[in-house]
Amino acid sequence: MEKEKETAAPTLLREPDNDVIILGAGIAGSILGAILARAGARVLIVDAGAHPRFAVGESMIPYTLLGLRMLAERYGVPEIATLSSYKDCTKEISSSFGQKRNFGFIRHTEGSEPNPREANQFNTPGIINRSGHLFRQDTDAYLFNTAIRYGCMPKLAYRVTDVDIHDDGVAVMGADGTTLRARYLVDASGFRSPLAQKLDLREDPCRFKHHSRSIFTHMIGVRTPDAALRHPRRESPPVPWHSGTMHHLFDRGWFWVIPFNNHKGSKNPLVSVGLTMDPRTYPKSDAAPEEEFREFASRYPAIKRQFEGATAVRPWVSTDRLQYSSRRSVGARWCLMSHAAGFLDPLFSRGLSNTVEVINVLAWRLLDALRRDHFTDEHFAYVQTLEQGLLDYNDGLVNSSFLAFDSYDLWNAVFRIWAFGSVVGGFRLQRALSAHRRTHQDGIFRALEEVPNVGLWWPDHAEYKKLFDSMVTQCEAFEQGQISASDAAAELFRQLAEADYIPKGIGFADPDTRFLFPTPAKLARMCYWLAAEAPTDMREMIGGVAVEMARTGLRGRRLF
């Protein structure tokens, strides 16, 4: 009898009509809805709008790809994994997606051509990185339709005016006077969260150190960075800048360029462009958004050339401060998910990654609560711990980066701390995914939650945590005038060089290796380091995944 109870569908009660109401039919709400409905829950997805629609959050990172594959395999929804490969997106969804083979960064100063020696590129081998640039109106509609196919009920063009939380259920009231009831409420609607407003959850002021505002749109006619820059061929990176996401850095700000038209399979001429800057340094003006964007671009010759002749195809968006935070993000019968709980900045493309991580830890807990009809704050406490940790660590990273933009030497050090931590964090997920494929034991994924530094992308390595904290300390000391940028950079590079857990050969600790591109020779040097010098935990982490990577490549299967 107990076995039957454990494996029964989570729909156990006849009242109310829904097990879960999800506010928001975007990528977060649709993925969660598909997972819950696939497991038998009665899910109602509510949204004030409809599909297709514009959304930002278009740049993918390998960590997100692994998280998507983890969700797909853990919860039996293979459609989620489609987003983890631009080739699969092109095949299964549309021909509107871009390819992402690199992260490109070039520092600019006003009135001058950028110094080609103040540039960085981060690449991963094609076998482990098939990232894409998501054309969100297509991906979001695809996932929403997937959720409906699995059994979610849609209620679009429904404006929520109030929510009510009770010990025995939740209620959502609409502008049309109707009331929707369920056993649990997930708010995945974003900044204008009805639940955050109802429960007065927003922190005022926002607790984050980082400050930024943004101007963005989609354009046609944008030149490639490679055509706009006037760098000697010998200074060019190993992969064209246009093959990935371009970040044009300047003091306390950056431009993004995310092309959907950068490979022969794409039929989408659009490029996502945006400008993000610290409003304390660059207060918002009364100028129209496009006028302000172009005035900023005109300060930097290469950026000006890239956008000359380009035309916006949709209205420009100009924001006030982007950052917001919440005192709480979960309760016994409710959850503020991802962007409803808080937001930092588009730098490093962590938004989708954070969303995937939160869904992963919320979904199994929610299914368990529905099966047992047992909803407590304690049961969902880890979801809040993760959400707040993801935001706080991202605050440390992004704030440090904006401070470091003032000096290439300091940015060069921050760039490596981010890049290496992201790589090894990805290896950690891949190792768990590989183990699950062999054993089909869900405990492997639950064990990922048992870490000391919840929210850091490499959360169970004490020495990396010390390096991350040192980065934050050094950058803030520079901001406060307690240390020069060059001295702060020198200290961070000293720590990088002395870290025995950082692989030799790739160039993570070498300030002169501007382009992190793992050639066969560099990989061979890393393999020697793994065999002869690496600590045991790193040998097991990187070595084990690398061996499987090679085997997977030979079989023609996708690993990352």
C-alpha positions in Angstrom: 0.0 0.0 0.0 2.8 2.4 0.8 4.5 1.7 -2.5 1.2 2.5 -4.3 1.0 5.8 -2.4 4.6 6.8 -3.4 4.1 6.1 -7.1 0.6 7.5 -7.5 -0.1 10.6 -9.6 0.1 13.8 -7.5 -3.6 14.6 -8.1 -5.1 13.3 -4.9 -7.8 15.9 -4.1 -10.9 16.7 -6.0 -11.1 20.2 -4.8 -10.0 22.8 -5.8 -10.0 22.4 -9.6 -6.2 22.9 -10.0 -3.3 21.5 -8.2 -1.0 24.4 -9.2 -1.6 27.8 -10.8 1.5 29.2 -12.5 1.4 33.0 -13.2 3.5 33.6 -16.3 3.5 31.7 -19.6 7.1 32.5 -20.4 10.1 30.1 -20.5 10.1 29.5 -16.7 6.4 28.9 -16.3 6.1 26.7 -19.3 9.0 24.5 -18.4 7.8 24.0 -14.8 4.2 23.5 -16.1 5.3 20.8 -18.5 7.3 19.0 -15.8 4.3 19.0 -13.3 1.7 18.1 -15.9 4.0 15.2 -17.2 3.9 13.8 -13.7 0.1 14.0 -13.5 -0.5 17.3 -11.7 -3.5 19.6 -12.8 -1.7 22.8 -13.9 -3.3 26.1 -15.0 -0.9 28.6 -16.7 -2.2 32.1 -16.4 -0.8 35.1 -18.3 -2.0 38.6 -19.2 -0.5 38.3 -22.7 -0.2 35.8 -25.4 2.4 34.2 -27.7 4.4 35.0 -29.8 6.0 37.9 -27.9 9.3 39.6 -27.4 11.5 38.6 -24.5 15.2 39.2 -23.6 17.5 36.6 -22.1 18.8 35.3 -25.4 22.4 34.3 -24.8 23.1 30.7 -23.5 26.0 29.4 -21.6 27.2 25.7 -21.2 26.1 25.6 -17.6 22.5 26.4 -18.8 22.7 23.7 -21.5 23.6 21.1 -18.9 20.8 22.3 -16.6 18.3 22.0 -19.4 19.4 18.4 -20.2 19.2 17.6 -16.5 15.6 18.8 -16.3 14.7 16.9 -19.5 16.2 13.6 -18.2 15.2 13.9 -14.6 11.6 14.7 -15.2 11.0 12.9 -18.5 10.3 16.0 -20.7 12.7 15.7 -23.7 11.5 18.8 -25.4 13.3 20.9 -22.7 16.6 19.6 -24.0 15.9 21.0 -27.4 17.0 24.4 -26.2 20.4 23.0 -25.2 21.6 22.9 -28.9 21.2 25.5 -31.5 21.1 22.7 -34.1 18.2 21.1 -32.3 16.5 24.5 -32.0 16.8 25.0 -35.8 15.6 21.5 -36.5 12.7 21.3 -34.0 11.6 24.9 -33.6 12.6 27.3 -36.4 15.5 28.7 -38.4 15.7 31.8 -36.3 18.5 31.0 -33.9 22.1 32.1 -33.8 25.1 30.1 -32.9 27.3 30.8 -29.9 30.9 29.6 -30.1 32.5 32.1 -27.9 32.2 34.9 -25.3 33.9 38.0 -26.6 35.0 41.0 -24.6 36.7 44.2 -25.8 37.4 47.2 -23.6 36.9 50.7 -25.1 37.8 54.2 -24.0 36.1 57.3 -25.2 37.3 58.9 -28.4 39.8 56.1 -29.2 40.1 52.9 -31.2 40.1 50.0 -28.8 43.5 48.5 -28.0 43.6 45.0 -29.5 45.6 43.9 -26.5 42.6 44.7 -24.2 40.4 42.0 -25.5 39.4 38.5 -24.3 37.7 35.6 -25.8 36.5 32.4 -24.0 35.9 29.3 -26.1 35.1 25.7 -25.4 35.6 22.8 -27.8 32.7 22.2 -30.2 32.1 18.8 -28.7 31.2 20.2 -25.3 29.5 23.5 -26.4 26.7 23.7 -28.8 25.2 26.9 -27.3 22.9 29.1 -29.2 21.3 32.5 -29.2 17.7 32.0 -28.5 15.1 33.8 -30.5 12.8 34.0 -27.5 9.5 34.5 -29.2 9.9 31.1 -30.9 11.4 29.2 -27.9 8.9 30.5 -25.5 5.9 29.6 -27.7 7.5 26.2 -28.4 7.8 25.5 -24.6 4.3 26.9 -23.9 2.8 24.6 -26.5 4.8 21.7 -25.0 3.3 22.4 -21.6 -0.2 22.4 -23.1 0.5 19.0 -24.9 1.5 17.5 -21.5 -1.8 18.6 -20.1 -1.5 22.1 -18.7 -4.6 24.2 -19.1 -4.0 27.7 -20.5 -5.7 30.9 -19.5 -4.1 33.8 -21.6 -5.2 37.4 -21.8 -6.2 37.1 -18.1 -5.2 40.1 -16.0 -4.6 39.2 -12.3 -5.9 41.8 -9.9 -5.4 40.0 -6.6 -4.2 36.8 -5.0 -5.1 35.2 -1.7 -3.1 32.6 0.2 -4.8 30.4 2.8 -3.7 27.4 4.9 -5.6 25.1 2.7 -5.2 26.6 -0.7 -4.7 29.7 -2.9 -6.9 31.9 -5.0 -6.2 34.2 -8.0 -8.7 36.9 -8.9 -9.0 38.4 -12.4 -10.1 41.7 -13.8 -13.2 40.0 -15.2 -14.4 39.2 -11.7 -13.6 35.5 -11.8 -11.6 33.5 -9.2 -9.2 30.7 -9.9 -8.3 28.2 -7.1 -5.5 25.8 -6.5 -3.5 24.0 -3.9 -0.3 25.8 -4.7 0.7 29.1 -6.5 3.9 29.7 -8.5 4.5 33.2 -9.6 6.8 33.2 -12.6 5.6 36.5 -14.0 8.7 38.6 -13.4 9.3 42.1 -11.9 5.6 43.0 -11.7 4.8 40.0 -9.7 1.2 40.1 -8.3 2.3 37.8 -5.4 5.2 40.0 -4.5 3.0 43.0 -4.5 0.2 41.3 -2.4 2.6 40.0 0.2 4.8 43.1 0.2 7.9 41.0 -0.5 10.2 43.5 -2.3 13.2 44.9 -0.4 13.3 48.7 -0.4 16.0 49.6 -1.0 17.2 46.6 -3.0 20.0 44.9 -1.1 22.3 44.4 -4.1 25.5 46.4 -4.4 25.3 46.4 -8.2 23.5 49.2 -10.0 22.6 49.3 -13.7 20.0 50.4 -16.1 19.5 49.3 -19.7 18.4 50.3 -23.2 17.7 47.6 -25.8 15.9 46.4 -28.9 16.3 44.2 -32.0 17.9 45.7 -35.1 18.7 44.8 -38.7 21.8 46.0 -40.6 24.2 45.7 -37.7 27.8 45.2 -38.8 29.8 42.3 -37.4 32.3 43.2 -34.7 35.0 41.8 -37.0 34.1 44.3 -39.7 33.8 47.2 -37.3 37.1 46.7 -35.5 40.4 47.7 -37.2 42.7 45.3 -35.5 45.7 43.7 -37.2 45.1 40.2 -38.4 47.7 38.9 -36.0 45.6 40.3 -33.1 42.4 38.5 -34.2 41.0 35.8 -31.9 41.0 32.1 -32.9 37.2 32.3 -33.5 35.5 35.3 -35.2 33.9 37.6 -32.8 30.7 37.3 -34.8 30.4 33.6 -33.9 29.4 34.4 -30.4 28.1 37.0 -27.9 30.0 40.3 -28.1 30.5 42.4 -25.0 31.8 45.9 -25.6 33.1 47.1 -22.2 33.7 50.7 -21.1 34.0 52.3 -17.7 31.0 51.1 -15.6 29.1 49.8 -18.5 28.8 47.6 -21.6 27.1 47.0 -24.9 25.8 43.6 -25.9 25.5 42.3 -29.5 23.7 38.9 -29.9 23.4 37.9 -33.5 20.7 35.5 -34.8 22.2 35.7 -38.3 25.7 34.3 -37.7 25.5 30.9 -39.4 24.4 29.7 -42.8 21.3 27.9 -41.4 19.7 31.0 -39.9 17.0 32.9 -41.9 16.7 35.5 -39.2 18.4 38.9 -40.0 17.9 40.3 -36.5 20.5 41.2 -33.9 19.7 41.8 -30.3 21.5 44.9 -29.1 21.6 46.6 -25.7 23.5 49.1 -23.5 23.8 48.6 -19.8 25.5 51.1 -17.5 25.7 52.3 -13.9 23.0 55.1 -13.4 25.1 56.6 -10.7 27.8 57.3 -13.3 25.4 57.8 -16.2 22.1 59.2 -14.9 19.1 58.6 -17.1 18.5 61.6 -19.5 15.3 63.0 -21.0 16.4 61.9 -24.5 14.5 59.2 -26.4 16.0 55.8 -25.8 17.4 55.4 -29.4 18.9 58.9 -29.2 20.6 58.1 -25.9 21.8 54.7 -27.2 23.4 56.3 -30.4 24.9 59.1 -28.4 26.7 56.5 -26.2 27.8 54.5 -29.2 29.2 57.7 -30.8 31.7 58.0 -28.0 33.5 54.9 -29.1 34.6 54.8 -32.7 34.5 51.0 -33.3 31.1 50.7 -31.6 29.7 53.7 -33.6 30.8 51.9 -36.9 29.1 48.7 -35.8 25.7 50.4 -35.5 25.9 52.9 -38.3 23.1 52.3 -40.7 21.4 49.8 -38.4 17.6 50.1 -37.9 15.5 49.0 -35.0 12.6 46.7 -35.9 10.7 47.1 -32.6 10.3 49.9 -30.0 13.3 50.7 -27.9 13.1 49.8 -24.2 14.7 52.1 -21.6 14.7 50.9 -18.0 15.3 52.5 -14.6 17.5 50.5 -12.2 17.3 46.8 -13.2 18.0 45.4 -9.8 15.3 44.3 -7.4 15.2 41.8 -4.5 12.7 40.1 -2.2 12.8 39.4 1.5 11.3 36.0 1.0 10.6 33.9 -2.1 8.8 30.8 -0.8 6.0 30.0 1.6 3.9 26.9 2.5 1.7 27.3 -0.6 3.5 29.7 -2.8 6.8 30.4 -4.6 8.3 33.5 -6.3 10.3 31.8 -9.0 13.4 33.2 -10.6 12.8 36.7 -12.1 9.8 37.2 -9.9 12.1 36.9 -6.9 14.8 39.2 -8.1 17.2 40.2 -10.9 20.7 41.5 -11.3 22.0 42.2 -14.8 22.2 40.4 -18.2 26.1 40.3 -17.9 27.3 36.6 -18.1 23.8 35.4 -19.2 22.9 34.0 -15.7 19.2 34.7 -15.9 18.2 31.5 -17.8 20.7 29.5 -15.9 19.3 30.6 -12.5 15.8 29.8 -13.8 16.8 26.3 -14.7 18.4 25.7 -11.3 15.4 26.9 -9.4 13.0 24.8 -11.4 15.2 21.7 -10.8 15.0 22.1 -7.0 11.3 23.3 -6.9 9.8 20.6 -9.1 10.5 17.5 -7.1 9.6 19.2 -3.9 6.3 20.4 -5.3 5.4 17.0 -6.7 6.2 15.4 -3.4 4.0 18.0 -1.5 1.1 17.3 -3.9 1.4 13.6 -3.5 1.4 13.8 0.3 -0.8 16.8 0.6 1.8 18.2 2.9 2.8 21.8 2.4 5.1 23.5 4.9 7.6 26.3 4.8 10.4 23.9 5.8 9.7 21.6 2.8 10.4 24.4 0.4 13.1 26.2 2.4 16.0 25.1 0.2 14.3 26.7 -2.8 14.6 30.1 -1.1 18.1 29.4 0.0 19.1 28.7 -3.6 17.3 31.6 -5.1 18.8 34.1 -2.7 22.3 32.5 -3.0 22.2 32.7 -6.8 21.3 36.3 -6.7 23.8 37.3 -4.0 26.7 35.5 -5.7 25.8 37.0 -9.0 25.7 40.4 -7.3 29.3 39.8 -6.2 30.4 38.8 -9.7 28.6 41.4 -11.7 29.5 44.3 -9.3 33.1 43.2 -9.3 33.1 43.2 -13.1 31.6 46.6 -13.5 34.2 48.0 -11.1 36.9 46.2 -13.0 35.8 47.6 -16.4 37.7 50.7 -15.4 41.0 48.9 -15.8 41.9 46.1 -18.3 44.4 44.5 -15.9 41.8 44.1 -13.2 39.1 43.0 -15.7 41.5 40.4 -17.1 41.8 38.8 -13.7 38.0 38.9 -13.0 37.4 37.4 -16.4 39.5 34.3 -15.5 37.9 33.8 -12.1 34.5 33.8 -13.8 35.5 31.6 -16.7 37.2 28.9 -14.7 34.5 28.7 -12.1 31.9 28.4 -14.9 33.8 25.6 -16.6 34.3 23.5 -13.5 30.7 24.1 -12.3 29.6 22.7 -15.6 31.9 19.7 -15.2 30.2 19.1 -11.8 26.8 19.0 -13.4 28.0 16.8 -16.3 29.4 14.3 -13.8 26.1 14.0 -12.0 24.2 13.7 -15.3 26.5 11.0 -16.5 26.1 9.1 -13.2 22.3 9.4 -13.5 22.3 8.0 -17.0 24.1 4.9 -15.7 22.1 4.4 -12.5 18.8 6.2 -12.9 19.0 7.2 -9.2 17.4 10.5 -8.4 19.5 10.7 -5.3 22.4 11.7 -7.5 20.7 15.0 -8.3 19.5 15.6 -4.8 23.1 15.2 -3.6 24.0 18.3 -5.6 22.0 20.3 -3.1 24.2 19.3 -0.2 26.8 22.0 -0.5 28.2 24.7 1.8 28.0 27.6 -0.7 24.5 27.4 -2.1 24.1 29.6 -5.3 27.8 29.7 -6.3 28.2 27.9 -9.6 31.1 25.8 -8.1 29.5 25.5 -4.6 31.5 22.7 -3.0 35.1 23.8 -3.4 36.4 25.8 -0.4 39.5 27.2 -2.2 37.5 28.5 -5.1 35.1 30.2 -2.7 38.2 32.0 -1.1 39.3 33.1 -4.6 35.8 34.4 -5.4 35.6 36.3 -2.1 39.1 37.8 -2.7 38.0 39.0 -6.1 35.0 40.8 -4.5 37.3 42.3 -1.8 40.0 43.5 -4.2 37.5 45.1 -6.6 35.7 46.9 -3.7 39.0 48.1 -2.3 39.9 49.5 -5.7 36.5 51.2 -5.8 37.1 52.8 -2.4 40.6 54.1 -3.4 42.3 51.8 -0.9 44.4 50.0 -3.6 45.3 50.6 -7.3 43.7 48.6 -10.0 47.1 47.2 -11.0 47.9 46.1 -7.4 44.4 44.5 -7.1 45.0 42.6 -10.4 48.5 41.5 -9.4 47.1 40.0 -6.1 44.4 38.1 -7.9 46.8 36.8 -10.5 49.1 35.7 -7.7 46.3 33.7 -6.2 45.5 32.2 -9.6 49.1 31.2 -10.2 49.4 29.6 -6.7 46.1 27.7 -7.0 47.0 24.0 -7.4 43.4 23.2 -8.5 43.6 25.3 -11.7 44.7 23.3 -14.7 48.0 24.1 -16.4 48.1 24.6 -20.1 44.8 26.3 -20.9 46.0 29.7 -19.7 43.5 30.5 -16.9 46.2 31.9 -14.7 48.3 33.6 -17.4 47.5 37.3 -17.9 49.1 37.2 -21.4 46.7 34.4 -22.6 44.0 36.7 -23.8 42.1 34.1 -25.7 41.1 31.0 -23.8 41.0 28.5 -26.6 41.7 24.8 -25.8 43.9 23.7 -28.8 45.0 20.0 -28.9 48.4 21.1 -27.6 46.9 22.9 -24.6 44.6 20.0 -23.9 47.6 17.7 -24.0 49.3 19.9 -21.4 46.2 19.8 -19.2 46.1 16.0 -19.5 49.7 15.8 -18.3 48.8 18.1 -15.4 45.8 15.9 -14.5 48.0 12.8 -14.5 51.0 14.2 -12.7 50.1 17.3 -10.7 46.4 17.7 -10.1 44.8 17.3 -6.7 42.8 14.1 -6.4 39.4 15.8 -6.5 40.3 17.7 -9.7 41.7 14.6 -11.3 38.4 12.8 -10.6 36.3 15.8 -11.6 37.9 16.9 -14.8 39.6 13.6 -15.8 36.5 11.5 -15.5 34.4 13.8 -17.5 37.1 14.4 -20.1 37.4 10.6 -20.7 33.7 10.3 -21.2 33.8 13.4 -23.4 36.2 11.8 -25.7 34.3 8.5 -25.8 31.0 10.4 -26.5 32.6 12.3 -29.3 33.8 9.1 -30.9 30.3 7.8 -30.8 28.9 11.0 -32.2 26.7 11.7 -29.2 26.2 15.0 -27.6 27.9 15.6 -24.2 27.5 19.3 -23.5 
